[in-house]
Amino acid sequence: MKFDLRCKFILSKEVDEKEDISNFLKNFVDEANNGILKRGAADSGAKIVEWNAEGNKIEMRIVSEGNIRSHEGAVRVRKALSAALGKEYKIGIREILLVDYAIVIDVEQKALKKFSIPFAELKIDGSEVEMKISNKGEEFLRENYVDRMINLVREKIKAQYYEGKKEYWELIWKSEEKEPVWHADPSEEMQKLGWIVPGSTKGKWFYRPPAAAIMKAMERIAVEEVVLPLGFKEVIEPMHVSLDTWLRTGHLEGMPGEIYYISEPVTRDEKQWEHFIDLVKITKEVPEEELRKNLKAPKAGVCYAQCPNIYFSFLGKTISESSLPVLVFERTVPSDRYESGGRHGIERVDEFHRVEIVYIGTKEQLLELREKLIERYKHVFNDILELEWRMAQVTPFYMQQAGIAGHEEEMSKGTIDFEAWLPYRGDRSKEWLEFQNISIVGDKYTRAFNIKGQRSQLWSGCSGVGLERWMVAFLSQKGIDPEKWPPGFKKYLSELPSMPEFL
């Protein structure tokens, strides 16, 4: 890569015209080029090739083809130049300004199509991408935006080769085939009976007593047959998640278009809301433009999954060896995800209910726990729900192409999916629903939230029990008539509560 930066150092005052600063700068540049701009470099480092002083500004051009990049060099120069100017002239440096910055990036694969990134103009030519940046402040240099922009260029090119590809999927276990009691869509049948009705906002359901009873039975089974026997302890979390938390977990860059954002009121002052209230009283409609005037920009969102808030609760904590592994679960907060046009029944919705299981411990502890979780889930799906189902090891396609799939260390991470056949959709060869999973994510979140062990390196993972998904998997194969349900499930729900009679 090649880096060519022009920058200005803004001084606290002008240099006295009587004082000749040119010799001072020449000596400083010689020392910097042979000192701070080479320090720690495995190659030639960075180099100041042009410089000039005028008024309260010192301009420099810093170039590099090495592992000390020009913007890193500029930050080093600022510190050293400030010390030298202070000693010689009693002058400080207020800030650095990026005037223009040209970076030539060598990429492993040619871009398949043009793309853009924030803060820069890109010129794409085969295996080279030229990035030009202009007129930025010191924060831009100091916070290392440039390195992240270079990584983003590489990431976007790499992503072009995997668009539309499927994730790695390998079957690891399958139950025997079982004859379903019907081939109806349970969501449609429950709607006809009035057991479920659409909520007042899209993608959400109201569960009347029969449907609620089935879902609560699923929750009891998950808690009593899986969670508690393995020693998990219950926690209760808030339903709002700060955007900063999602920055740490990666959700904010990974799926910002799926989050329901929360806007707080600017104020509770009735006078500020008076015009809004008057419009509501007159029009009997929601005056959206006036409403927006009274709302702050979002700083949080509704729970997407319970695990980020659980990890946040451990932020900066050091966990004693005797407390490992940490085993907790949460079941009070629903998850909301904007599904756009992909909704169907109760299995693909904007709001769903889960028992979220989170575990933090050593790699060995988590691998042992994963096997125990698999055995408990097998017991539930085989002996209580009597499902036709299967397990698969899944790894995102890009990880497979990077050579991670099959690598012993990395495959100890990843996800195991549990899938159930949905008879109402048809063919066994393709109509399966992912209704449960177990994930180990290594140190991704323990690093992000600075969660440490007293002596051990900590990993973490989660296993989300989606109650709607369990319900669909069960009802699709076993029907909605309690008389046809397996004996194991009847121990948790033998009969359904009655429905109100509507006239």
N, C-alpha and C positions, 0 to 999 in steps of 0.2 A: 504494500500500500504506500501511497505517497500523500504527504500532508503539506499544505502551503498556506500558512496563516498570516494575515496582516492584522495587527492589533494596535490599540492605543492605550497607553498608561496615563490616566488623568491625575495630575499632581495636585497637591493641596494649595500650591501657589506657583506663580511663574518664577523661573530662575532669573536672577538679576542679570541684565544684559552685560554688565561689566565682567561677569564671571564666564569663563570659557568652559562649557560643559562637554565639548566635543572630545577632548582627551580623556575626560572622566568616563564617557560612554564607551570609547574605544577600548580602554582598559577593562571596563566592566564586561563588555561583550567577549573579549578574549578570555577572560577568566570564566565567564559563564559557559562558553562553548567547550572549554576544556575541563570544566568542573561540574556544575549542577545539571547541565544538559546531557552529560554522559554518565552521571552517577547511577549505578544499578543497571546500565544498559549492557546487553549482550552483544551489541553492535555499535554503530557509530553514534547512536543517540539522536538528539535534535540539534539544530544549529541556527543561530541568528545570522542572517545573510545581509540584512539591510537595517539601518536605524537612523533616526533623525529626531532632533528636539526643536520644538517651536512653542513659545508661550508656556502654557501649563500642560503641554502634551509631549510625550515621547512615543514615537511610532516605531514599531519593529515588524520585520518579516521573519518568521520562524518556519523553517522547513525541516522535514524529517521523512526518512524511509525506514526508520527503525522502530524499536519497541517502546521508545519514549516519543509519544505523539506530540505534535506541535501544540495542541491545546494544553496538554499536561506540562509541556515546557514553559508555556506562558504563565501558568500558575506558579511554577518554581521561580521563574524570573521575577514575578511580582514581589515575592517575599524577600529575595536577595536584593533586588533593586531598591525596595523601600528601605531596607536596613542601610544600604550604601548611601542613598540620597540623604537619609536622616543624619548620618554621621558627617557627611561632607557639606551639606547645604541646609540642614534643618528643615527638610521638605519631606512630606509623606506622599503616599499614593492613595487616592480615593477609590479608584476602581479601574478595571480593565474593560475596554470596549472591543468586541470583535468587529472589525471593519469588513473583512471578507475572508472566507476560508474555502479553499478548494481541496477536495479529498478524492483520490482515485482508489477505488476498492477493487481488488481482484476477487472475483466470485468463482466458486467451484463449478457452478452450472449456469448456462446462459439463461437469461430471463425469457420466458415464453411470451410475455406481453408487457406493455408499459404499466407502471404503477407510480404512485406518489407517496411521500411521507411528509409529516409536518416539518416546518422550519427550513426546508431545503428544496432546491431545484435539482432534479436528477436528469442525467444524460446517460442513457443505457446503450452500450456499444459492445455487443458480443459478451465476452467474459470480463468486461470492465464496466464499472458504474462510476461516473463522476458525480460527486455531490458538492453543490455550492451553497454556502450559507453566508448571509450578510446581516450586518447591523444587529448584533446581539449583545446583551450585557454580561456582567461578570458571573452572575449565577449560572448562565448557560455553560460557561467554561468550567466553573468550579464544581458544579453538580454532575459533570460528566455526561451531559445530554448527548454529546457527539458519539461516544462509544456505544450508547444505546441506539442511536440512529444507525450506526454501521451494522449493529446486530440485527436491527429491524429490516434493513435492506436484505441481508442474507436470509433472514427468516421468511420474508415475503417471496423471494425467489424460490426457496426450498418448498414453500407451501404450494406454489404453482404446479409442482410436479406431483402433488398428492391430492389435489382437488378432485373430489368425486370418488376417491379410492375408499375401499372398505377397510375397517380395522382388522387386525389379525384376530382370528377366531379359531380355537382348537377344542373340539369336543373331548371332555375328560371323563364324563360319566352320563349314563342315560338309564332311566327307569324302564320297566316293561311297558308295553302298550296297554292302555286301558280303554274299555268301551265307555264313551260318554253317555249320560242319561238323556241328553238332548243336543240340538245343534242351534239353539236360539242365542241371540245376543242378549246377555243379561241386563245390560244397560237399557236397552229398548223395552224389555219385558218389565223391568222395575218402573220405568216411566209410565207404561200403560196402566200399571197397578197403582200408581201414585206414590210409590215408595221413595222415589227421588224426583225432585223438581228443580229446574234450573234456578240458580241464584239470581240476585238482582243485577249482578255484573257478569260479564262473559267468562266462560270456562270454569264456573264454580257451581257446586250442587248443594242443595238442601236435602239432608237425609232424614226422612220421616222414620217413625219408630222401627218398622221391620228392617230397613236398610241399616239404620244406626245400630241395631242390635247385632247384626251380622258383623259390621265393622268393629264394634267393641269386643266381640268374641275373638276376632282376629288379633286384636291388640292384647287381650289376655293370654292367648296362646303364645304370642311372641314373647311376652314378658315372663310368663310362668314356665314355658318349656325351653326357651333359649337364653334369655337375658339373666334371670335370677340364678338358674343352676350354675352358670359360669362365673358368678360373683360380681356382676355389674351393679353399680349403685346409681340411684336416680338423681338427676339434677333438673332444675327448672331454669330456663333462660328467657331473656327478653325476645320479642319478635322482631325488633328493629336491629339492623346491622349497620354499623358505620361504614362509610365508603373507604376509610382508612383500613378497616379490617379486610375488606375485599381487595384492597391493593396488596396486602400481605399474602392473601391466599391465591391471588391471580384471577379471581372471578371478574374483577372490573375490566381487565384487558381480554379475558377469555370469552365472556358472554354478557357484555353490557346491554345488549338488545333483548335480554330475557329477564331483566330485573325490574321489579316494581319499585319505583323510587318514591321517597317520602319528602314532602315539602312542609315545613313548619310555617305557621302564620307569622307574618312580620310583627304583629302585635295583637294583643287582646283588647286594645282600646276600642270602645264602641263607636267613638266618633270616626275612627279610621275605617270602620266597617259600615258606617251608616249608609253610604251611597249604594254599596252592594246589597244591603238589607232592603233598602227602598226599591231597588230594581227587582228583587225577588218578589216583594209584595205586589208590585204593579204587574209584572210580566208573568209571574208564576212559572218562570223558567230559571235556569242557572246562567247568570251573566258571566261567561267564561273569561272574557277579557278583563273584566273588573276583578274577578277572583284572582287571576294571575298577578295583578298589581299588589295584592295583599299576601302573597306567598314568597317565602325565601327560596333560594336555590337549594336543591336537595343536598343533604350531607349524609343521608342514610337511605336504606331501602328496607323493604319487607323481607323477612327470612327467605332465602333461596334454598338453603339446606342448613340444618342445625349445627353442623360441625364448626363453621367459622367462629361463631360466638363461643362455642365450647373451648376452642383453641385460644381465643382472646382471653378467656378467664384464667388461663395459665401463663399469660404474657410475662416474660422475664423471670419465671419461677425456676428454682432448682429443686428437683424432686429427690427425696432420700431413697436410697437403694431398697430400704424395707417397704416402701410404698409402691414399688414397681411389680407388675404393671399397673398403671392407673386404668381402671375400667369404669366407665360411666355411660349412662343412657339418658335420653331426653324424649318426652312424648307429648308435651303440652302445646308446642308451637306448630301451626300448619306452615307448609312451604308454599310460596307463590312464585310462579314462573310464567312469563308472558309467552304463550305458545303460538300466537298469531293464528294462522288458519289450520293448524294441524291437530285440532282437538277432536276427540271421539269418545263418547260415553264417559265412563268414570275412569278409564285407564289412561287417557291423555287429556289432562285438564290443566287449568292455570293455578288451581289450588288443590293441594293434596295433604294427606296426613301420614306421618311416619313415626316410627320408633327409631331414633338415631342412636346407633351404638358407636362409641369412640374408645379407642384403646391407645395408650402411650406406654412404651416399654423398650426393652432391648430387642434387637432383631430376632434373637432366639426365642424370646418370650412371645413375640407376635406371630412367628411361624407356628409355634405350638398352639397358640390361641386360635389361629386360622383353622387348624385341623379339628379342634374342639367345636368351633362354630359350624363347620361343615357337618359334623356328626349330629349336632343338635338340629340343624335345618333338615337334614335327611330324615331324622325321626319325625319332625313335624309334617313334612311333605309326603312321606311314605305311610306313616302310621296313623296320623290324625286327619290330614286332608285327603290322603290317598290319591295324589295327583299323578298324572303322567308329565314328567319333567326331565330336565337335563342340566348338566353343568358344563361350562366352557371357560377356558382361559382366554382372556381377551387382552390385547395390547394394541394401542393406536397404530395405524398403518405406518406413520412416519417413524415410530420407534422400531418397527420391524425392519424398515429399509435402512435404518441407521445401524443395524446389526445388534440391537439390544435384545430383541426377542431370541430366546434360547440361551442367552448368557446367564449363567447360574446366579450371579450376584443380582442382576437386574430382574430376572424372572421371579425372584423371591418377593419382589414388589409386584405391582400390577393388580389386576382385578379378576375375580372369578364371578361370572354371571350365572344366575339360575334362571332358566327359561321354562315356561309352561306352554303346552299346546292349547290353542284356542279353537275348539271344534267348529264354532259358528263361522270362523273365517275360512275353513276348508282344509286343504291338503296338509298332511303332517310334514311334508318335505320342506315347508317354508313358513307356515303360520304359527309362529311361536312368539310369546311375549316375555321380555326380560322383566321378571317380577321380584328379583332379589339379587344382591351382590355382596361380595366381601372384597375390600380393598386394603392393600398395604402400600403406603406412599413414601416409605423410607423416611429421610429426614427433611422432606420438603417443608412441612409445617412446623416441626420443632425448630428448624433454623429460622423460619419466617417470624415466629413468635418468641424466639430466644428462650426456648424451653430446654433446660439442661438436666442431666442426671447428676447425682452426687459424685459418681465415678464413671457411670456408663454413658455411652453414646446412645441417644434415644431416637427411635423411629415411632411412627404413628400410623393409624389407619382407621377405617370406619366401615360400618355395615348398616345400610339404611333399609329398614322394613317398611315398604310402602303399603299401607293398609288397603288403599283402593286397588293396587295391583294384586295383592293376595286375594282380595275379594273377587276380582274379575277372573283370576286363574281358577279359583274354586268353583264359582257359580257357572263358569263356562262349561266345566266338565261335569258338575254334580247337580246343576239345576237350582231352582229356588223353592222346591217343595221339600220341607224338612224330613218328610217320610223317606226320601231317597238319599239323604245325607249319610256319610260314613259314621259308624258308632263313635269313633274317636272325636269327631267334631260335635256330635250330639251331646257329649259330656260337657261341652262348653255352651251349647245352645240347642236345646231340645225342641223348643217351639218358639214361634215368632209372636211378638206383641201385636195386638190388634190395631187396625187403622181407624182414624176418625171417619165417621160416615158423613159424606158431603151431599147436600140436597141440591 
